[in-house]
Amino acid sequence: MTNEKVIAALEQVKTYCSPSYLDEMNYAIAVIKKLKKEGIEKPLETDFTVLRGSK
């Protein structure tokens, strides 16, 4: 699964989402876009404890 596929799927689901959950959907999409921008291609397999800025 790629970040692009996840973003596309979430955008599609957002179309049918209840208005009361739009903020949550937008947040989830923003998180995946941020991970993609930071070069994290496989978030579920990434060890975030070794990334820069981690304490």
mmCIF entry with sequence, helices, sheets and N, C-alpha, C, O atoms, coordinates in Angstrom:
data_MODEL
# 
_entry.id   MODEL 
# 
_entity.id                         1 
_entity.type                       polymer 
_entity.pdbx_number_of_molecules   1 
# 
_entity_poly.entity_id                      1 
_entity_poly.type                           'polypeptide(L)' 
_entity_poly.nstd_linkage                   no 
_entity_poly.nstd_monomer                   no 
_entity_poly.pdbx_seq_one_letter_code       MTNEKVIAALEQVKTYCSPSYLDEMNYAIAVIKKLKKEGIEKPLETDFTVLRGSK 
_entity_poly.pdbx_seq_one_letter_code_can   MTNEKVIAALEQVKTYCSPSYLDEMNYAIAVIKKLKKEGIEKPLETDFTVLRGSK 
_entity_poly.pdbx_strand_id                 A 
# 
loop_
_entity_poly_seq.entity_id 
_entity_poly_seq.num 
_entity_poly_seq.mon_id 
_entity_poly_seq.hetero 
1 1  MET n 
1 2  THR n 
1 3  ASN n 
1 4  GLU n 
1 5  LYS n 
1 6  VAL n 
1 7  ILE n 
1 8  ALA n 
1 9  ALA n 
1 10 LEU n 
1 11 GLU n 
1 12 GLN n 
1 13 VAL n 
1 14 LYS n 
1 15 THR n 
1 16 TYR n 
1 17 CYS n 
1 18 SER n 
1 19 PRO n 
1 20 SER n 
1 21 TYR n 
1 22 LEU n 
1 23 ASP n 
1 24 GLU n 
1 25 MET n 
1 26 ASN n 
1 27 TYR n 
1 28 ALA n 
1 29 ILE n 
1 30 ALA n 
1 31 VAL n 
1 32 ILE n 
1 33 LYS n 
1 34 LYS n 
1 35 LEU n 
1 36 LYS n 
1 37 LYS n 
1 38 GLU n 
1 39 GLY n 
1 40 ILE n 
1 41 GLU n 
1 42 LYS n 
1 43 PRO n 
1 44 LEU n 
1 45 GLU n 
1 46 THR n 
1 47 ASP n 
1 48 PHE n 
1 49 THR n 
1 50 VAL n 
1 51 LEU n 
1 52 ARG n 
1 53 GLY n 
1 54 SER n 
1 55 LYS n 
# 
_struct_asym.id          A 
_struct_asym.entity_id   1 
# 
loop_
_struct_conf.conf_type_id 
_struct_conf.id 
_struct_conf.pdbx_PDB_helix_id 
_struct_conf.beg_label_comp_id 
_struct_conf.beg_label_asym_id 
_struct_conf.beg_label_seq_id 
_struct_conf.pdbx_beg_PDB_ins_code 
_struct_conf.end_label_comp_id 
_struct_conf.end_label_asym_id 
_struct_conf.end_label_seq_id 
_struct_conf.pdbx_end_PDB_ins_code 
_struct_conf.beg_auth_comp_id 
_struct_conf.beg_auth_asym_id 
_struct_conf.beg_auth_seq_id 
_struct_conf.end_auth_comp_id 
_struct_conf.end_auth_asym_id 
_struct_conf.end_auth_seq_id 
_struct_conf.pdbx_PDB_helix_class 
_struct_conf.details 
_struct_conf.pdbx_PDB_helix_length 
HELX_P HELX_P1 AA1 ASN A 3  ? TYR A 16 ? ASN A 3  TYR A 16 1 ? 14 
HELX_P HELX_P2 AA2 PRO A 19 ? TYR A 21 ? PRO A 19 TYR A 21 5 ? 3  
HELX_P HELX_P3 AA3 LEU A 22 ? LYS A 37 ? LEU A 22 LYS A 37 1 ? 16 
HELX_P HELX_P4 AA4 PRO A 43 ? GLU A 45 ? PRO A 43 GLU A 45 5 ? 3  
HELX_P HELX_P5 AA5 PHE A 48 ? VAL A 50 ? PHE A 48 VAL A 50 5 ? 3  
# 
_struct_conf_type.id          HELX_P 
_struct_conf_type.criteria    ? 
_struct_conf_type.reference   ? 
# 
loop_
_atom_site.group_PDB 
_atom_site.id 
_atom_site.type_symbol 
_atom_site.label_atom_id 
_atom_site.label_alt_id 
_atom_site.label_comp_id 
_atom_site.label_asym_id 
_atom_site.label_entity_id 
_atom_site.label_seq_id 
_atom_site.pdbx_PDB_ins_code 
_atom_site.Cartn_x 
_atom_site.Cartn_y 
_atom_site.Cartn_z 
_atom_site.occupancy 
_atom_site.B_iso_or_equiv 
_atom_site.pdbx_formal_charge 
_atom_site.auth_seq_id 
_atom_site.auth_comp_id 
_atom_site.auth_asym_id 
_atom_site.auth_atom_id 
_atom_site.pdbx_PDB_model_num 
ATOM 1   N N  . MET A 1 1  ? 0.860   -1.177 0.000  1.00 0.00 ? 1  MET A N  1 
ATOM 2   C CA . MET A 1 1  ? 0.000   0.000  0.000  1.00 0.00 ? 1  MET A CA 1 
ATOM 3   C C  . MET A 1 1  ? 0.899   1.231  0.000  1.00 0.00 ? 1  MET A C  1 
ATOM 4   O O  . MET A 1 1  ? 1.864   1.310  0.761  1.00 0.00 ? 1  MET A O  1 
ATOM 5   N N  . THR A 1 2  ? 0.574   2.176  -0.851 1.00 0.00 ? 2  THR A N  1 
ATOM 6   C CA . THR A 1 2  ? 1.357   3.404  -0.903 1.00 0.00 ? 2  THR A CA 1 
ATOM 7   C C  . THR A 1 2  ? 0.590   4.546  -0.249 1.00 0.00 ? 2  THR A C  1 
ATOM 8   O O  . THR A 1 2  ? -0.632  4.502  -0.116 1.00 0.00 ? 2  THR A O  1 
ATOM 9   N N  . ASN A 1 3  ? 1.333   5.566  0.152  1.00 0.00 ? 3  ASN A N  1 
ATOM 10  C CA . ASN A 1 3  ? 0.688   6.746  0.725  1.00 0.00 ? 3  ASN A CA 1 
ATOM 11  C C  . ASN A 1 3  ? -0.292  7.369  -0.264 1.00 0.00 ? 3  ASN A C  1 
ATOM 12  O O  . ASN A 1 3  ? -1.359  7.844  0.125  1.00 0.00 ? 3  ASN A O  1 
ATOM 13  N N  . GLU A 1 4  ? 0.076   7.364  -1.548 1.00 0.00 ? 4  GLU A N  1 
ATOM 14  C CA . GLU A 1 4  ? -0.795  7.932  -2.571 1.00 0.00 ? 4  GLU A CA 1 
ATOM 15  C C  . GLU A 1 4  ? -2.139  7.208  -2.626 1.00 0.00 ? 4  GLU A C  1 
ATOM 16  O O  . GLU A 1 4  ? -3.190  7.838  -2.738 1.00 0.00 ? 4  GLU A O  1 
ATOM 17  N N  . LYS A 1 5  ? -2.092  5.880  -2.547 1.00 0.00 ? 5  LYS A N  1 
ATOM 18  C CA . LYS A 1 5  ? -3.332  5.089  -2.568 1.00 0.00 ? 5  LYS A CA 1 
ATOM 19  C C  . LYS A 1 5  ? -4.185  5.376  -1.337 1.00 0.00 ? 5  LYS A C  1 
ATOM 20  O O  . LYS A 1 5  ? -5.408  5.476  -1.428 1.00 0.00 ? 5  LYS A O  1 
ATOM 21  N N  . VAL A 1 6  ? -3.538  5.505  -0.201 1.00 0.00 ? 6  VAL A N  1 
ATOM 22  C CA . VAL A 1 6  ? -4.272  5.781  1.040  1.00 0.00 ? 6  VAL A CA 1 
ATOM 23  C C  . VAL A 1 6  ? -4.918  7.162  0.975  1.00 0.00 ? 6  VAL A C  1 
ATOM 24  O O  . VAL A 1 6  ? -6.078  7.332  1.350  1.00 0.00 ? 6  VAL A O  1 
ATOM 25  N N  . ILE A 1 7  ? -4.165  8.139  0.499  1.00 0.00 ? 7  ILE A N  1 
ATOM 26  C CA . ILE A 1 7  ? -4.712  9.492  0.377  1.00 0.00 ? 7  ILE A CA 1 
ATOM 27  C C  . ILE A 1 7  ? -5.902  9.501  -0.570 1.00 0.00 ? 7  ILE A C  1 
ATOM 28  O O  . ILE A 1 7  ? -6.934  10.099 -0.267 1.00 0.00 ? 7  ILE A O  1 
ATOM 29  N N  . ALA A 1 8  ? -5.764  8.840  -1.715 1.00 0.00 ? 8  ALA A N  1 
ATOM 30  C CA . ALA A 1 8  ? -6.864  8.782  -2.684 1.00 0.00 ? 8  ALA A CA 1 
ATOM 31  C C  . ALA A 1 8  ? -8.084  8.095  -2.084 1.00 0.00 ? 8  ALA A C  1 
ATOM 32  O O  . ALA A 1 8  ? -9.212  8.549  -2.274 1.00 0.00 ? 8  ALA A O  1 
ATOM 33  N N  . ALA A 1 9  ? -7.862  7.009  -1.364 1.00 0.00 ? 9  ALA A N  1 
ATOM 34  C CA . ALA A 1 9  ? -8.981  6.282  -0.755 1.00 0.00 ? 9  ALA A CA 1 
ATOM 35  C C  . ALA A 1 9  ? -9.667  7.138  0.314  1.00 0.00 ? 9  ALA A C  1 
ATOM 36  O O  . ALA A 1 9  ? -10.895 7.183  0.380  1.00 0.00 ? 9  ALA A O  1 
ATOM 37  N N  . LEU A 1 10 ? -8.881  7.806  1.138  1.00 0.00 ? 10 LEU A N  1 
ATOM 38  C CA . LEU A 1 10 ? -9.473  8.658  2.177  1.00 0.00 ? 10 LEU A CA 1 
ATOM 39  C C  . LEU A 1 10 ? -10.236 9.828  1.570  1.00 0.00 ? 10 LEU A C  1 
ATOM 40  O O  . LEU A 1 10 ? -11.293 10.209 2.071  1.00 0.00 ? 10 LEU A O  1 
ATOM 41  N N  . GLU A 1 11 ? -9.707  10.396 0.498  1.00 0.00 ? 11 GLU A N  1 
ATOM 42  C CA . GLU A 1 11 ? -10.416 11.481 -0.181 1.00 0.00 ? 11 GLU A CA 1 
ATOM 43  C C  . GLU A 1 11 ? -11.752 10.979 -0.730 1.00 0.00 ? 11 GLU A C  1 
ATOM 44  O O  . GLU A 1 11 ? -12.756 11.690 -0.679 1.00 0.00 ? 11 GLU A O  1 
ATOM 45  N N  . GLN A 1 12 ? -11.758 9.763  -1.251 1.00 0.00 ? 12 GLN A N  1 
ATOM 46  C CA . GLN A 1 12 ? -12.997 9.170  -1.778 1.00 0.00 ? 12 GLN A CA 1 
ATOM 47  C C  . GLN A 1 12 ? -13.993 8.910  -0.652 1.00 0.00 ? 12 GLN A C  1 
ATOM 48  O O  . GLN A 1 12 ? -15.175 9.229  -0.783 1.00 0.00 ? 12 GLN A O  1 
ATOM 49  N N  . VAL A 1 13 ? -13.525 8.336  0.444  1.00 0.00 ? 13 VAL A N  1 
ATOM 50  C CA . VAL A 1 13 ? -14.399 8.054  1.588  1.00 0.00 ? 13 VAL A CA 1 
ATOM 51  C C  . VAL A 1 13 ? -14.946 9.358  2.162  1.00 0.00 ? 13 VAL A C  1 
ATOM 52  O O  . VAL A 1 13 ? -16.096 9.422  2.596  1.00 0.00 ? 13 VAL A O  1 
ATOM 53  N N  . LYS A 1 14 ? -14.118 10.386 2.160  1.00 0.00 ? 14 LYS A N  1 
ATOM 54  C CA . LYS A 1 14 ? -14.526 11.690 2.685  1.00 0.00 ? 14 LYS A CA 1 
ATOM 55  C C  . LYS A 1 14 ? -15.772 12.213 1.971  1.00 0.00 ? 14 LYS A C  1 
ATOM 56  O O  . LYS A 1 14 ? -16.599 12.904 2.566  1.00 0.00 ? 14 LYS A O  1 
ATOM 57  N N  . THR A 1 15 ? -15.893 11.874 0.692  1.00 0.00 ? 15 THR A N  1 
ATOM 58  C CA . THR A 1 15 ? -17.056 12.295 -0.101 1.00 0.00 ? 15 THR A CA 1 
ATOM 59  C C  . THR A 1 15 ? -18.350 11.785 0.515  1.00 0.00 ? 15 THR A C  1 
ATOM 60  O O  . THR A 1 15 ? -19.380 12.455 0.447  1.00 0.00 ? 15 THR A O  1 
ATOM 61  N N  . TYR A 1 16 ? -18.300 10.604 1.115  1.00 0.00 ? 16 TYR A N  1 
ATOM 62  C CA . TYR A 1 16 ? -19.493 9.973  1.673  1.00 0.00 ? 16 TYR A CA 1 
ATOM 63  C C  . TYR A 1 16 ? -19.566 10.070 3.188  1.00 0.00 ? 16 TYR A C  1 
ATOM 64  O O  . TYR A 1 16 ? -20.487 9.542  3.811  1.00 0.00 ? 16 TYR A O  1 
ATOM 65  N N  . CYS A 1 17 ? -18.597 10.741 3.769  1.00 0.00 ? 17 CYS A N  1 
ATOM 66  C CA . CYS A 1 17 ? -18.478 10.826 5.222  1.00 0.00 ? 17 CYS A CA 1 
ATOM 67  C C  . CYS A 1 17 ? -19.549 11.741 5.811  1.00 0.00 ? 17 CYS A C  1 
ATOM 68  O O  . CYS A 1 17 ? -19.954 12.731 5.201  1.00 0.00 ? 17 CYS A O  1 
ATOM 69  N N  . SER A 1 18 ? -19.984 11.391 6.990  1.00 0.00 ? 18 SER A N  1 
ATOM 70  C CA . SER A 1 18 ? -20.898 12.240 7.737  1.00 0.00 ? 18 SER A CA 1 
ATOM 71  C C  . SER A 1 18 ? -20.217 13.574 8.030  1.00 0.00 ? 18 SER A C  1 
ATOM 72  O O  . SER A 1 18 ? -19.044 13.597 8.401  1.00 0.00 ? 18 SER A O  1 
ATOM 73  N N  . PRO A 1 19 ? -20.930 14.674 7.869  1.00 0.00 ? 19 PRO A N  1 
ATOM 74  C CA . PRO A 1 19 ? -20.336 15.990 8.137  1.00 0.00 ? 19 PRO A CA 1 
ATOM 75  C C  . PRO A 1 19 ? -19.723 16.105 9.535  1.00 0.00 ? 19 PRO A C  1 
ATOM 76  O O  . PRO A 1 19 ? -18.783 16.874 9.738  1.00 0.00 ? 19 PRO A O  1 
ATOM 77  N N  . SER A 1 20 ? -20.240 15.359 10.476 1.00 0.00 ? 20 SER A N  1 
ATOM 78  C CA . SER A 1 20 ? -19.709 15.437 11.836 1.00 0.00 ? 20 SER A CA 1 
ATOM 79  C C  . SER A 1 20 ? -18.316 14.816 11.965 1.00 0.00 ? 20 SER A C  1 
ATOM 80  O O  . SER A 1 20 ? -17.654 14.997 12.987 1.00 0.00 ? 20 SER A O  1 
ATOM 81  N N  . TYR A 1 21 ? -17.865 14.088 10.943 1.00 0.00 ? 21 TYR A N  1 
ATOM 82  C CA . TYR A 1 21 ? -16.542 13.462 10.974 1.00 0.00 ? 21 TYR A CA 1 
ATOM 83  C C  . TYR A 1 21 ? -15.577 14.057 9.952  1.00 0.00 ? 21 TYR A C  1 
ATOM 84  O O  . TYR A 1 21 ? -14.482 13.524 9.770  1.00 0.00 ? 21 TYR A O  1 
ATOM 85  N N  . LEU A 1 22 ? -15.950 15.139 9.286  1.00 0.00 ? 22 LEU A N  1 
ATOM 86  C CA . LEU A 1 22 ? -15.078 15.727 8.269  1.00 0.00 ? 22 LEU A CA 1 
ATOM 87  C C  . LEU A 1 22 ? -13.748 16.226 8.849  1.00 0.00 ? 22 LEU A C  1 
ATOM 88  O O  . LEU A 1 22 ? -12.704 16.078 8.213  1.00 0.00 ? 22 LEU A O  1 
ATOM 89  N N  . ASP A 1 23 ? -13.779 16.806 10.033 1.00 0.00 ? 23 ASP A N  1 
ATOM 90  C CA . ASP A 1 23 ? -12.532 17.265 10.646 1.00 0.00 ? 23 ASP A CA 1 
ATOM 91  C C  . ASP A 1 23 ? -11.568 16.104 10.873 1.00 0.00 ? 23 ASP A C  1 
ATOM 92  O O  . ASP A 1 23 ? -10.367 16.230 10.632 1.00 0.00 ? 23 ASP A O  1 
ATOM 93  N N  . GLU A 1 24 ? -12.096 14.985 11.334 1.00 0.00 ? 24 GLU A N  1 
ATOM 94  C CA . GLU A 1 24 ? -11.266 13.806 11.577 1.00 0.00 ? 24 GLU A CA 1 
ATOM 95  C C  . GLU A 1 24 ? -10.702 13.252 10.271 1.00 0.00 ? 24 GLU A C  1 
ATOM 96  O O  . GLU A 1 24 ? -9.536  12.863 10.211 1.00 0.00 ? 24 GLU A O  1 
ATOM 97  N N  . MET A 1 25 ? -11.528 13.217 9.230  1.00 0.00 ? 25 MET A N  1 
ATOM 98  C CA . MET A 1 25 ? -11.064 12.738 7.928  1.00 0.00 ? 25 MET A CA 1 
ATOM 99  C C  . MET A 1 25 ? -9.973  13.663 7.383  1.00 0.00 ? 25 MET A C  1 
ATOM 100 O O  . MET A 1 25 ? -8.950  13.195 6.883  1.00 0.00 ? 25 MET A O  1 
ATOM 101 N N  . ASN A 1 26 ? -10.191 14.958 7.481  1.00 0.00 ? 26 ASN A N  1 
ATOM 102 C CA . ASN A 1 26 ? -9.187  15.908 7.012  1.00 0.00 ? 26 ASN A CA 1 
ATOM 103 C C  . ASN A 1 26 ? -7.882  15.769 7.790  1.00 0.00 ? 26 ASN A C  1 
ATOM 104 O O  . ASN A 1 26 ? -6.798  15.903 7.221  1.00 0.00 ? 26 ASN A O  1 
ATOM 105 N N  . TYR A 1 27 ? -7.986  15.502 9.080  1.00 0.00 ? 27 TYR A N  1 
ATOM 106 C CA . TYR A 1 27 ? -6.797  15.304 9.906  1.00 0.00 ? 27 TYR A CA 1 
ATOM 107 C C  . TYR A 1 27 ? -6.034  14.053 9.454  1.00 0.00 ? 27 TYR A C  1 
ATOM 108 O O  . TYR A 1 27 ? -4.812  14.090 9.304  1.00 0.00 ? 27 TYR A O  1 
ATOM 109 N N  . ALA A 1 28 ? -6.744  12.967 9.242  1.00 0.00 ? 28 ALA A N  1 
ATOM 110 C CA . ALA A 1 28 ? -6.104  11.721 8.806  1.00 0.00 ? 28 ALA A CA 1 
ATOM 111 C C  . ALA A 1 28 ? -5.410  11.918 7.460  1.00 0.00 ? 28 ALA A C  1 
ATOM 112 O O  . ALA A 1 28 ? -4.299  11.429 7.257  1.00 0.00 ? 28 ALA A O  1 
ATOM 113 N N  . ILE A 1 29 ? -6.050  12.617 6.557  1.00 0.00 ? 29 ILE A N  1 
ATOM 114 C CA . ILE A 1 29 ? -5.457  12.898 5.246  1.00 0.00 ? 29 ILE A CA 1 
ATOM 115 C C  . ILE A 1 29 ? -4.210  13.761 5.412  1.00 0.00 ? 29 ILE A C  1 
ATOM 116 O O  . ILE A 1 29 ? -3.194  13.511 4.765  1.00 0.00 ? 29 ILE A O  1 
ATOM 117 N N  . ALA A 1 30 ? -4.279  14.759 6.262  1.00 0.00 ? 30 ALA A N  1 
ATOM 118 C CA . ALA A 1 30 ? -3.128  15.635 6.499  1.00 0.00 ? 30 ALA A CA 1 
ATOM 119 C C  . ALA A 1 30 ? -1.948  14.863 7.091  1.00 0.00 ? 30 ALA A C  1 
ATOM 120 O O  . ALA A 1 30 ? -0.796  15.122 6.744  1.00 0.00 ? 30 ALA A O  1 
ATOM 121 N N  . VAL A 1 31 ? -2.234  13.923 7.977  1.00 0.00 ? 31 VAL A N  1 
ATOM 122 C CA . VAL A 1 31 ? -1.172  13.114 8.583  1.00 0.00 ? 31 VAL A CA 1 
ATOM 123 C C  . VAL A 1 31 ? -0.458  12.284 7.520  1.00 0.00 ? 31 VAL A C  1 
ATOM 124 O O  . VAL A 1 31 ? 0.772   12.250 7.482  1.00 0.00 ? 31 VAL A O  1 
ATOM 125 N N  . ILE A 1 32 ? -1.214  11.622 6.666  1.00 0.00 ? 32 ILE A N  1 
ATOM 126 C CA . ILE A 1 32 ? -0.604  10.792 5.621  1.00 0.00 ? 32 ILE A CA 1 
ATOM 127 C C  . ILE A 1 32 ? 0.183   11.670 4.646  1.00 0.00 ? 32 ILE A C  1 
ATOM 128 O O  . ILE A 1 32 ? 1.271   11.288 4.213  1.00 0.00 ? 32 ILE A O  1 
ATOM 129 N N  . LYS A 1 33 ? -0.356  12.841 4.298  1.00 0.00 ? 33 LYS A N  1 
ATOM 130 C CA . LYS A 1 33 ? 0.370   13.751 3.407  1.00 0.00 ? 33 LYS A CA 1 
ATOM 131 C C  . LYS A 1 33 ? 1.676   14.221 4.042  1.00 0.00 ? 33 LYS A C  1 
ATOM 132 O O  . LYS A 1 33 ? 2.694   14.338 3.360  1.00 0.00 ? 33 LYS A O  1 
ATOM 133 N N  . LYS A 1 34 ? 1.648   14.487 5.341  1.00 0.00 ? 34 LYS A N  1 
ATOM 134 C CA . LYS A 1 34 ? 2.854   14.910 6.062  1.00 0.00 ? 34 LYS A CA 1 
ATOM 135 C C  . LYS A 1 34 ? 3.895   13.788 6.070  1.00 0.00 ? 34 LYS A C  1 
ATOM 136 O O  . LYS A 1 34 ? 5.080   14.034 5.843  1.00 0.00 ? 34 LYS A O  1 
ATOM 137 N N  . LEU A 1 35 ? 3.454   12.572 6.328  1.00 0.00 ? 35 LEU A N  1 
ATOM 138 C CA . LEU A 1 35 ? 4.376   11.435 6.302  1.00 0.00 ? 35 LEU A CA 1 
ATOM 139 C C  . LEU A 1 35 ? 5.000   11.290 4.921  1.00 0.00 ? 35 LEU A C  1 
ATOM 140 O O  . LEU A 1 35 ? 6.202   11.061 4.794  1.00 0.00 ? 35 LEU A O  1 
ATOM 141 N N  . LYS A 1 36 ? 4.174   11.426 3.888  1.00 0.00 ? 36 LYS A N  1 
ATOM 142 C CA . LYS A 1 36 ? 4.673   11.329 2.515  1.00 0.00 ? 36 LYS A CA 1 
ATOM 143 C C  . LYS A 1 36 ? 5.708   12.423 2.260  1.00 0.00 ? 36 LYS A C  1 
ATOM 144 O O  . LYS A 1 36 ? 6.768   12.155 1.695  1.00 0.00 ? 36 LYS A O  1 
ATOM 145 N N  . LYS A 1 37 ? 5.407   13.640 2.669  1.00 0.00 ? 37 LYS A N  1 
ATOM 146 C CA . LYS A 1 37 ? 6.315   14.770 2.466  1.00 0.00 ? 37 LYS A CA 1 
ATOM 147 C C  . LYS A 1 37 ? 7.652   14.541 3.172  1.00 0.00 ? 37 LYS A C  1 
ATOM 148 O O  . LYS A 1 37 ? 8.705   14.930 2.666  1.00 0.00 ? 37 LYS A O  1 
ATOM 149 N N  . GLU A 1 38 ? 7.600   13.912 4.335  1.00 0.00 ? 38 GLU A N  1 
ATOM 150 C CA . GLU A 1 38 ? 8.812   13.638 5.110  1.00 0.00 ? 38 GLU A CA 1 
ATOM 151 C C  . GLU A 1 38 ? 9.569   12.402 4.606  1.00 0.00 ? 38 GLU A C  1 
ATOM 152 O O  . GLU A 1 38 ? 10.612  12.044 5.152  1.00 0.00 ? 38 GLU A O  1 
ATOM 153 N N  . GLY A 1 39 ? 9.040   11.755 3.569  1.00 0.00 ? 39 GLY A N  1 
ATOM 154 C CA . GLY A 1 39 ? 9.734   10.614 2.981  1.00 0.00 ? 39 GLY A CA 1 
ATOM 155 C C  . GLY A 1 39 ? 9.438   9.282  3.637  1.00 0.00 ? 39 GLY A C  1 
ATOM 156 O O  . GLY A 1 39 ? 10.140  8.301  3.389  1.00 0.00 ? 39 GLY A O  1 
ATOM 157 N N  . ILE A 1 40 ? 8.422   9.230  4.460  1.00 0.00 ? 40 ILE A N  1 
ATOM 158 C CA . ILE A 1 40 ? 8.062   7.979  5.134  1.00 0.00 ? 40 ILE A CA 1 
ATOM 159 C C  . ILE A 1 40 ? 7.057   7.247  4.242  1.00 0.00 ? 40 ILE A C  1 
ATOM 160 O O  . ILE A 1 40 ? 5.875   7.588  4.195  1.00 0.00 ? 40 ILE A O  1 
ATOM 161 N N  . GLU A 1 41 ? 7.556   6.244  3.545  1.00 0.00 ? 41 GLU A N  1 
ATOM 162 C CA . GLU A 1 41 ? 6.742   5.526  2.573  1.00 0.00 ? 41 GLU A CA 1 
ATOM 163 C C  . GLU A 1 41 ? 5.914   4.393  3.189  1.00 0.00 ? 41 GLU A C  1 
ATOM 164 O O  . GLU A 1 41 ? 4.850   4.050  2.675  1.00 0.00 ? 41 GLU A O  1 
ATOM 165 N N  . LYS A 1 42 ? 6.402   3.819  4.286  1.00 0.00 ? 42 LYS A N  1 
ATOM 166 C CA . LYS A 1 42 ? 5.708   2.705  4.925  1.00 0.00 ? 42 LYS A CA 1 
ATOM 167 C C  . LYS A 1 42 ? 5.532   3.010  6.409  1.00 0.00 ? 42 LYS A C  1 
ATOM 168 O O  . LYS A 1 42 ? 6.279   2.489  7.237  1.00 0.00 ? 42 LYS A O  1 
ATOM 169 N N  . PRO A 1 43 ? 4.550   3.853  6.758  1.00 0.00 ? 43 PRO A N  1 
ATOM 170 C CA . PRO A 1 43 ? 4.390   4.276  8.150  1.00 0.00 ? 43 PRO A CA 1 
ATOM 171 C C  . PRO A 1 43 ? 4.213   3.130  9.144  1.00 0.00 ? 43 PRO A C  1 
ATOM 172 O O  . PRO A 1 43 ? 4.681   3.217  10.279 1.00 0.00 ? 43 PRO A O  1 
ATOM 173 N N  . LEU A 1 44 ? 3.548   2.071  8.729  1.00 0.00 ? 44 LEU A N  1 
ATOM 174 C CA . LEU A 1 44 ? 3.307   0.963  9.660  1.00 0.00 ? 44 LEU A CA 1 
ATOM 175 C C  . LEU A 1 44 ? 4.564   0.146  9.932  1.00 0.00 ? 44 LEU A C  1 
ATOM 176 O O  . LEU A 1 44 ? 4.617   -0.621 10.893 1.00 0.00 ? 44 LEU A O  1 
ATOM 177 N N  . GLU A 1 45 ? 5.574   0.313  9.084  1.00 0.00 ? 45 GLU A N  1 
ATOM 178 C CA . GLU A 1 45 ? 6.824   -0.428 9.257  1.00 0.00 ? 45 GLU A CA 1 
ATOM 179 C C  . GLU A 1 45 ? 7.966   0.477  9.737  1.00 0.00 ? 45 GLU A C  1 
ATOM 180 O O  . GLU A 1 45 ? 9.099   0.017  9.879  1.00 0.00 ? 45 GLU A O  1 
ATOM 181 N N  . THR A 1 46 ? 7.679   1.737  9.983  1.00 0.00 ? 46 THR A N  1 
ATOM 182 C CA . THR A 1 46 ? 8.709   2.705  10.355 1.00 0.00 ? 46 THR A CA 1 
ATOM 183 C C  . THR A 1 46 ? 8.910   2.738  11.865 1.00 0.00 ? 46 THR A C  1 
ATOM 184 O O  . THR A 1 46 ? 7.948   2.757  12.633 1.00 0.00 ? 46 THR A O  1 
ATOM 185 N N  . ASP A 1 47 ? 10.172  2.744  12.275 1.00 0.00 ? 47 ASP A N  1 
ATOM 186 C CA . ASP A 1 47 ? 10.519  2.893  13.690 1.00 0.00 ? 47 ASP A CA 1 
ATOM 187 C C  . ASP A 1 47 ? 10.690  4.382  13.967 1.00 0.00 ? 47 ASP A C  1 
ATOM 188 O O  . ASP A 1 47 ? 11.753  4.946  13.707 1.00 0.00 ? 47 ASP A O  1 
ATOM 189 N N  . PHE A 1 48 ? 9.662   5.009  14.484 1.00 0.00 ? 48 PHE A N  1 
ATOM 190 C CA . PHE A 1 48 ? 9.673   6.448  14.696 1.00 0.00 ? 48 PHE A CA 1 
ATOM 191 C C  . PHE A 1 48 ? 10.601  6.869  15.829 1.00 0.00 ? 48 PHE A C  1 
ATOM 192 O O  . PHE A 1 48 ? 10.890  8.057  15.975 1.00 0.00 ? 48 PHE A O  1 
ATOM 193 N N  . THR A 1 49 ? 11.070  5.929  16.626 1.00 0.00 ? 49 THR A N  1 
ATOM 194 C CA . THR A 1 49 ? 11.967  6.292  17.722 1.00 0.00 ? 49 THR A CA 1 
ATOM 195 C C  . THR A 1 49 ? 13.357  6.657  17.233 1.00 0.00 ? 49 THR A C  1 
ATOM 196 O O  . THR A 1 49 ? 14.121  7.281  17.969 1.00 0.00 ? 49 THR A O  1 
ATOM 197 N N  . VAL A 1 50 ? 13.701  6.285  16.009 1.00 0.00 ? 50 VAL A N  1 
ATOM 198 C CA . VAL A 1 50 ? 15.031  6.583  15.488 1.00 0.00 ? 50 VAL A CA 1 
ATOM 199 C C  . VAL A 1 50 ? 15.045  7.762  14.517 1.00 0.00 ? 50 VAL A C  1 
ATOM 200 O O  . VAL A 1 50 ? 16.094  8.106  13.972 1.00 0.00 ? 50 VAL A O  1 
ATOM 201 N N  . LEU A 1 51 ? 13.893  8.377  14.302 1.00 0.00 ? 51 LEU A N  1 
ATOM 202 C CA . LEU A 1 51 ? 13.834  9.523  13.398 1.00 0.00 ? 51 LEU A CA 1 
ATOM 203 C C  . LEU A 1 51 ? 14.377  10.764 14.061 1.00 0.00 ? 51 LEU A C  1 
ATOM 204 O O  . LEU A 1 51 ? 14.365  10.881 15.286 1.00 0.00 ? 51 LEU A O  1 
ATOM 205 N N  . ARG A 1 52 ? 14.853  11.688 13.256 1.00 0.00 ? 52 ARG A N  1 
ATOM 206 C CA . ARG A 1 52 ? 15.413  12.939 13.781 1.00 0.00 ? 52 ARG A CA 1 
ATOM 207 C C  . ARG A 1 52 ? 14.385  13.654 14.638 1.00 0.00 ? 52 ARG A C  1 
ATOM 208 O O  . ARG A 1 52 ? 13.188  13.621 14.352 1.00 0.00 ? 52 ARG A O  1 
ATOM 209 N N  . GLY A 1 53 ? 14.857  14.292 15.674 1.00 0.00 ? 53 GLY A N  1 
ATOM 210 C CA . GLY A 1 53 ? 13.981  15.042 16.556 1.00 0.00 ? 53 GLY A CA 1 
ATOM 211 C C  . GLY A 1 53 ? 13.291  14.200 17.614 1.00 0.00 ? 53 GLY A C  1 
ATOM 212 O O  . GLY A 1 53 ? 12.617  14.745 18.488 1.00 0.00 ? 53 GLY A O  1 
ATOM 213 N N  . SER A 1 54 ? 13.443  12.893 17.553 1.00 0.00 ? 54 SER A N  1 
ATOM 214 C CA . SER A 1 54 ? 12.825  12.026 18.569 1.00 0.00 ? 54 SER A CA 1 
ATOM 215 C C  . SER A 1 54 ? 13.636  12.099 19.845 1.00 0.00 ? 54 SER A C  1 
ATOM 216 O O  . SER A 1 54 ? 14.855  12.265 19.821 1.00 0.00 ? 54 SER A O  1 
ATOM 217 N N  . LYS A 1 55 ? 12.929  11.971 20.968 1.00 0.00 ? 55 LYS A N  1 
ATOM 218 C CA . LYS A 1 55 ? 13.597  12.000 22.268 1.00 0.00 ? 55 LYS A CA 1 
ATOM 219 C C  . LYS A 1 55 ? 13.617  10.637 22.886 1.00 0.00 ? 55 LYS A C  1 
ATOM 220 O O  . LYS A 1 55 ? 14.140  10.465 23.987 1.00 0.00 ? 55 LYS A O  1 
# 
